[in-house]
């Protein structure tokens, strides 16, 4: 193993991808009578790009950046349609929505006693494991909690919605409209799984002070995040962005080997610590990416085992240290996360998004950063940097 002495600084321009934009147009039709469906929701999942159909069922989504996205179309009483699209393709979409089977069934009203205290406890558990426990989570408001339906089983909490769940995040300055397909929290294993489609709408700041605060919070949420990692991975600039990775490979019995596999180490200086320290990492990207895809200028994450990721420019949140990691007060730790592939290969987009998120599981700090810390995949940090300059500012 060789030692390279080098200073790494924060890569503020890692998001330097093409400024080409595209327009997506189409029409939404009622599959029952072929009539146009006005006021249907149309958006690109996990982005800030969304609209509604007009009186003729037509829609236009403008200023879509280059890349692949998931187009989502929903309307109350109809089955939601999702389509994986490429923004570079000039195509007019004709989307047919079928009436939901549940809404076609005969409605039977039964009197049922609702345990208010149990529902409130379910909502509290849901908030903690869906929205999160971070500083931003405290500033999130669920505007329509009554659309959430809970199902309790021994050691398991499940939740679903029959319409769009609206969450206003006054920490980051977004209104989230979430189509939640599934939420499961295993109380015994402390494991969370949720699946759905979300669109972000920017909230209007009440004054310049709030605008600066939101900019600071968004930058703090972005740097060190999974999206920041994936964008840096796409650029093959992980170390430059402050990410150091170690791969623990899986053997034939399915057990992850305890011996870490790295191929180099650096002497680094982080923003979080004043002193330089040695950080081991993988610098050969072919070890974690599909080399065949690399030859075709694509980025496909491919490894067998567990990829450990350390971000050196920011410390763990005190709330994470005490509530999730159960660390003693006074100790400082860098942000640590791990990735495991459920399938052997997962494509990564230039904007850091992954369309098949269900095939990628995370542990550690990224599993702590839930909905309250999420940003749209078309987020560009440049405007926020112009507002506050230094991305590593105190939240308080």
C-alpha positions as CSV (number, residue, x, y, z in Angstrom):
1,X,0.0,0.0,0.0
2,X,1.4,3.4,-0.9
3,X,1.0,6.6,1.0
4,X,0.2,9.8,-0.8
5,X,0.4,13.1,1.0
6,X,-2.2,15.5,-0.2
7,X,-4.6,18.1,1.0
8,X,-8.3,17.7,0.0
9,X,-10.6,20.7,-0.1
10,X,-14.3,20.8,-0.6
11,X,-15.3,20.4,-4.2
12,X,-17.8,23.2,-4.7
13,X,-18.1,22.6,-8.4
14,X,-18.8,18.8,-8.4
15,X,-22.2,19.5,-9.9
16,X,-20.8,20.8,-13.2
17,X,-23.0,18.9,-15.6
18,X,-24.6,20.0,-18.8
19,X,-26.9,23.0,-18.8
20,X,-29.1,21.6,-21.6
21,X,-32.8,21.5,-20.7
22,X,-35.7,19.7,-22.3
23,X,-39.5,19.9,-22.4
24,X,-41.8,17.0,-21.7
25,X,-45.4,17.2,-23.2
26,X,-48.3,14.8,-23.2
27,X,-51.9,14.0,-22.5
28,X,-53.7,12.0,-19.8
29,X,-56.8,10.0,-20.8
30,X,-59.5,8.2,-18.8
31,X,-59.1,4.5,-19.7
32,X,-62.8,3.9,-19.0
33,X,-64.3,6.2,-21.6
34,X,-61.2,7.6,-23.4
35,X,-62.1,11.2,-22.2
36,X,-59.4,13.7,-21.2
37,X,-58.5,13.8,-17.5
38,X,-58.2,17.4,-16.3
39,X,-56.2,18.4,-13.2
40,X,-54.3,15.1,-13.0
41,X,-51.0,15.3,-11.1
42,X,-47.9,14.9,-13.4
43,X,-44.4,15.1,-12.1
44,X,-40.9,13.7,-12.3
45,X,-40.2,11.6,-9.2
46,X,-37.8,13.1,-6.6
47,X,-37.4,16.4,-8.5
48,X,-38.9,19.8,-8.3
49,X,-40.5,19.4,-11.7
50,X,-44.3,19.0,-11.7
51,X,-47.6,20.3,-13.0
52,X,-51.3,19.4,-13.6
53,X,-53.1,18.7,-16.7
54,X,-55.3,21.4,-18.2
55,X,-59.0,21.1,-19.1
56,X,-58.1,19.1,-22.2
57,X,-55.9,16.7,-20.2
58,X,-52.7,18.1,-21.7
59,X,-49.5,18.8,-19.7
60,X,-46.1,20.5,-20.2
61,X,-43.1,20.0,-17.9
62,X,-40.5,22.6,-18.8
63,X,-36.8,23.0,-17.9
64,X,-36.1,19.3,-17.4
65,X,-32.3,18.7,-17.2
66,X,-30.6,16.0,-19.2
67,X,-30.9,12.5,-17.8
68,X,-33.3,9.6,-17.0
69,X,-36.3,10.2,-14.8
70,X,-39.4,8.5,-13.6
71,X,-42.6,10.2,-14.9
72,X,-45.5,9.9,-12.4
73,X,-49.1,10.5,-13.2
74,X,-51.8,10.3,-10.6
75,X,-55.5,11.1,-10.1
76,X,-57.9,10.3,-7.2
77,X,-59.8,7.1,-8.0
78,X,-57.4,5.9,-10.7
79,X,-54.3,3.7,-10.6
80,X,-51.0,5.7,-10.6
81,X,-48.8,5.3,-13.7
82,X,-45.0,5.5,-13.6
83,X,-42.8,5.5,-16.7
84,X,-39.0,5.6,-16.9
85,X,-38.1,8.2,-19.4
86,X,-35.1,9.9,-20.9
87,X,-35.3,13.7,-21.1
88,X,-33.1,13.7,-24.3
89,X,-35.9,11.9,-26.2
90,X,-38.2,14.1,-28.2
91,X,-41.5,12.3,-27.6
92,X,-45.2,13.2,-26.9
93,X,-46.6,11.0,-24.2
94,X,-50.2,9.6,-24.2
95,X,-51.0,8.2,-20.8
96,X,-54.0,6.2,-20.0
97,X,-55.2,5.9,-16.4
98,X,-57.3,3.0,-15.3
99,X,-59.9,3.3,-12.5
100,X,-58.6,1.9,-9.3
101,X,-60.0,-1.5,-8.3
102,X,-60.4,-0.4,-4.8
103,X,-62.7,2.5,-5.9
104,X,-64.8,0.2,-8.0
105,X,-65.6,-2.1,-5.1
106,X,-68.8,-1.7,-3.2
107,X,-68.3,0.6,-0.2
108,X,-69.5,-0.8,3.1
109,X,-69.5,1.5,6.0
110,X,-68.9,0.0,9.4
111,X,-68.9,1.6,12.8
112,X,-65.5,1.2,14.4
113,X,-64.0,2.6,17.6
114,X,-60.8,4.5,16.9
115,X,-58.2,4.4,19.7
116,X,-57.0,8.0,19.6
117,X,-54.0,7.4,21.8
118,X,-52.8,4.4,19.7
119,X,-53.2,6.4,16.5
120,X,-51.2,9.3,17.9
121,X,-48.5,6.8,19.0
122,X,-48.4,5.3,15.5
123,X,-48.1,8.8,14.0
124,X,-45.2,9.6,16.4
125,X,-43.4,6.4,15.3
126,X,-44.1,7.1,11.7
127,X,-42.7,10.7,12.0
128,X,-39.5,9.5,13.6
129,X,-38.9,6.8,11.0
130,X,-40.1,8.5,7.9
131,X,-39.5,12.2,8.4
132,X,-36.6,11.7,10.9
133,X,-35.2,13.1,14.1
134,X,-32.8,15.7,12.8
135,X,-33.0,19.5,13.3
136,X,-34.9,19.8,10.0
137,X,-37.3,17.1,11.1
138,X,-38.4,19.3,13.9
139,X,-39.4,22.0,11.3
140,X,-41.5,19.6,9.2
141,X,-45.3,19.8,9.3
142,X,-47.6,17.0,8.0
143,X,-50.5,19.1,6.6
144,X,-52.9,16.2,6.2
145,X,-52.1,13.4,8.6
146,X,-55.6,11.9,8.4
147,X,-54.8,10.4,5.0
148,X,-52.3,8.0,6.7
149,X,-53.7,4.6,7.4
150,X,-51.9,2.5,10.0
151,X,-51.7,-1.3,10.4
152,X,-50.2,-2.8,13.5
153,X,-48.7,-6.3,13.8
154,X,-46.5,-7.6,16.6
155,X,-43.2,-5.7,16.3
156,X,-44.3,-4.2,13.0
157,X,-45.9,-0.8,11.9
158,X,-47.2,-0.4,8.4
159,X,-48.6,2.7,6.9
160,X,-50.2,3.7,3.6
161,X,-52.1,6.6,2.1
162,X,-55.1,6.8,-0.2
163,X,-54.1,10.2,-1.5
164,X,-51.1,12.5,-1.7
165,X,-49.4,13.1,1.7
166,X,-48.3,16.8,2.0
167,X,-45.3,17.7,4.2
168,X,-44.0,21.2,4.5
169,X,-40.3,21.3,5.4
170,X,-39.6,24.7,7.0
171,X,-36.0,23.6,7.6
172,X,-35.1,23.3,3.9
173,X,-37.8,25.4,2.3
174,X,-39.8,22.8,0.4
175,X,-43.4,21.4,0.2
176,X,-43.2,17.7,-0.5
177,X,-46.1,15.9,-2.2
178,X,-45.6,12.2,-1.5
179,X,-47.4,9.3,-3.1
180,X,-46.6,6.7,-0.5
181,X,-46.9,3.1,-1.8
182,X,-45.5,1.4,1.2
183,X,-44.0,2.1,4.7
184,X,-42.8,-0.6,7.1
185,X,-41.0,-0.2,10.3
186,X,-39.7,-3.3,12.1
187,X,-39.6,-2.3,15.7
188,X,-37.4,-5.2,16.7
189,X,-34.7,-4.9,14.1
190,X,-35.1,-1.1,13.9
191,X,-35.3,-1.4,10.2
192,X,-37.2,1.1,7.9
193,X,-38.4,0.5,4.4
194,X,-40.6,3.0,2.4
195,X,-41.4,3.3,-1.2
196,X,-43.2,6.0,-3.1
197,X,-42.9,9.0,-5.4
198,X,-42.3,12.5,-4.3
199,X,-42.2,16.0,-6.0
200,X,-40.8,19.1,-4.3
201,X,-42.2,22.6,-4.5
202,X,-40.1,25.5,-3.3
203,X,-41.7,27.5,-0.5
204,X,-41.4,31.3,-0.5
205,X,-39.2,32.7,2.2
206,X,-40.9,35.4,4.3
207,X,-37.7,37.6,4.3
208,X,-34.0,37.7,3.4
209,X,-33.0,36.1,6.7
210,X,-35.1,33.0,6.1
211,X,-33.8,32.8,2.6
212,X,-30.2,32.7,3.9
213,X,-31.2,30.2,6.6
214,X,-32.8,27.8,4.1
215,X,-29.7,28.1,1.8
216,X,-27.4,27.2,4.6
217,X,-29.6,24.2,5.7
218,X,-29.9,22.9,2.1
219,X,-26.1,23.0,1.6
220,X,-25.6,21.3,5.0
221,X,-28.1,18.6,3.9
222,X,-26.4,18.2,0.5
223,X,-22.7,17.9,1.4
224,X,-22.0,14.4,2.6
225,X,-25.4,13.1,1.5
226,X,-26.0,10.0,-0.6
227,X,-26.8,12.3,-3.6
228,X,-23.5,14.2,-3.2
229,X,-21.7,10.8,-3.0
230,X,-23.4,9.5,-6.2
231,X,-22.6,12.7,-8.1
232,X,-19.0,12.5,-7.0
233,X,-18.9,8.8,-8.0
234,X,-20.2,9.7,-11.4
235,X,-17.4,12.2,-11.8
236,X,-14.9,9.7,-10.4
237,X,-14.0,12.4,-7.8
238,X,-14.9,10.8,-4.5
239,X,-11.7,11.7,-2.6
240,X,-11.7,15.2,-3.9
241,X,-15.3,15.6,-2.6
242,X,-14.3,14.2,0.8
243,X,-15.6,10.6,0.5
244,X,-13.3,7.7,1.4
245,X,-14.5,4.1,0.7
246,X,-13.6,0.6,1.9
247,X,-15.0,-2.6,0.4
248,X,-15.8,-5.6,2.5
249,X,-16.3,-8.5,0.1
250,X,-18.8,-11.3,0.5
251,X,-17.6,-14.9,0.4
252,X,-19.3,-18.0,-1.0
253,X,-21.3,-18.6,2.2
254,X,-22.8,-15.1,1.9
255,X,-20.7,-13.8,4.9
256,X,-18.9,-10.5,4.5
257,X,-15.2,-10.8,5.1
258,X,-13.9,-8.9,8.1
259,X,-10.7,-7.8,6.4
260,X,-11.0,-4.5,4.7
261,X,-9.9,-4.2,1.1
262,X,-8.3,-0.9,0.1
263,X,-5.6,0.0,-2.4
264,X,-4.2,3.3,-1.2
265,X,-4.2,5.8,1.7
266,X,-4.0,9.6,1.9
267,X,-2.9,12.1,4.5
268,X,-6.0,14.4,4.6
269,X,-7.2,17.5,6.2
270,X,-10.9,17.7,6.9
271,X,-13.1,20.8,7.6
272,X,-14.4,19.0,10.7
273,X,-10.9,18.4,12.3
274,X,-7.9,20.7,12.4
275,X,-5.3,17.9,12.4
276,X,-4.4,15.9,9.4
277,X,-5.0,12.1,9.6
278,X,-4.5,9.0,7.5
279,X,-7.5,7.8,5.5
280,X,-7.6,4.6,3.5
281,X,-9.7,4.3,0.4
282,X,-10.3,2.6,-3.0
283,X,-8.9,4.7,-5.8
284,X,-9.4,2.1,-8.6
285,X,-13.1,2.7,-9.6
286,X,-13.2,-0.5,-11.6
287,X,-13.4,-2.3,-8.3
288,X,-16.8,-0.9,-7.5
289,X,-18.1,-0.1,-11.0
290,X,-19.0,-2.2,-14.0
291,X,-16.0,-1.8,-16.3
292,X,-18.0,-2.7,-19.3
293,X,-20.4,0.1,-18.6
294,X,-17.5,2.4,-18.0
295,X,-16.3,1.8,-21.6
296,X,-19.7,3.0,-22.8
297,X,-19.4,6.2,-20.7
298,X,-22.1,4.9,-18.3
299,X,-21.7,4.6,-14.5
300,X,-23.1,1.3,-13.0
301,X,-22.4,0.6,-9.4
302,X,-21.3,-3.1,-9.2
303,X,-19.7,-4.9,-6.2
304,X,-20.3,-7.9,-4.1
305,X,-20.3,-7.2,-0.4
306,X,-20.6,-4.0,1.7
307,X,-19.2,-0.6,0.7
308,X,-18.3,1.6,3.7
309,X,-18.3,5.3,3.1
310,X,-16.8,8.0,5.3
311,X,-17.3,11.7,4.7
312,X,-14.5,13.7,6.3
313,X,-15.8,17.3,6.1
314,X,-18.6,17.1,8.6
315,X,-19.3,15.5,12.0
316,X,-22.3,13.4,13.0
317,X,-25.3,15.3,14.2
318,X,-25.4,15.3,18.1
319,X,-29.0,13.9,17.7
320,X,-27.7,11.0,15.7
321,X,-24.9,10.3,18.1
322,X,-27.1,10.2,21.1
323,X,-30.4,8.8,19.7
324,X,-29.3,6.3,17.0
325,X,-25.6,5.5,17.6
326,X,-26.0,5.7,21.4
327,X,-22.5,7.3,21.8
328,X,-21.4,9.1,24.9
329,X,-21.5,12.8,25.0
330,X,-18.3,14.7,24.2
331,X,-17.0,12.3,21.5
332,X,-16.8,13.5,17.9
333,X,-17.2,11.2,14.9
334,X,-17.1,11.7,11.2
335,X,-20.2,10.7,9.1
336,X,-20.1,7.0,8.4
337,X,-22.5,5.1,6.1
338,X,-22.6,1.8,4.2
339,X,-24.1,0.5,1.0
340,X,-25.3,-3.0,0.1
341,X,-26.5,-4.0,-3.4
342,X,-29.6,-6.2,-3.5
343,X,-28.9,-6.7,-7.2
344,X,-25.3,-6.9,-8.5
345,X,-25.6,-3.8,-10.8
346,X,-27.3,-0.5,-10.4
347,X,-27.0,2.4,-12.9
348,X,-26.2,5.8,-11.4
349,X,-27.4,9.0,-13.2
350,X,-25.3,12.1,-13.7
351,X,-27.5,14.0,-11.2
352,X,-26.8,11.4,-8.5
353,X,-30.2,9.7,-8.8
354,X,-30.8,5.9,-8.8
355,X,-34.1,4.8,-10.4
356,X,-34.0,1.3,-8.8
357,X,-33.6,2.6,-5.2
358,X,-35.3,-0.6,-3.8
359,X,-32.1,-2.5,-4.9
360,X,-29.8,-0.4,-2.7
361,X,-29.9,-0.5,1.1
362,X,-28.1,1.9,3.3
363,X,-27.0,1.8,7.0
364,X,-25.4,4.3,9.3
365,X,-25.6,8.0,8.8
366,X,-27.5,8.0,5.5
367,X,-30.2,5.8,7.1
368,X,-30.6,8.6,9.7
369,X,-31.0,11.3,7.0
370,X,-34.6,10.5,6.1
371,X,-37.3,12.7,4.3
372,X,-36.5,15.8,6.3
373,X,-33.0,15.9,5.0
374,X,-33.9,15.0,1.4
375,X,-33.4,17.3,-1.6
376,X,-34.7,17.0,-5.2
377,X,-32.4,15.3,-7.6
378,X,-32.3,18.4,-9.7
379,X,-31.0,20.5,-6.8
380,X,-28.1,22.8,-7.8
381,X,-26.0,24.1,-4.9
382,X,-24.7,27.1,-6.9
383,X,-27.5,29.6,-6.1
384,X,-27.3,28.7,-2.4
385,X,-23.5,29.1,-2.4
386,X,-24.0,32.6,-3.8
387,X,-26.4,33.4,-1.0
388,X,-24.2,32.4,2.0
389,X,-20.7,31.5,0.6
390,X,-19.5,29.0,3.2
391,X,-21.6,25.8,3.1
392,X,-20.4,24.6,6.5
393,X,-22.3,26.9,8.8
394,X,-23.9,26.4,12.2
395,X,-27.6,25.6,12.0
396,X,-28.4,27.6,15.1
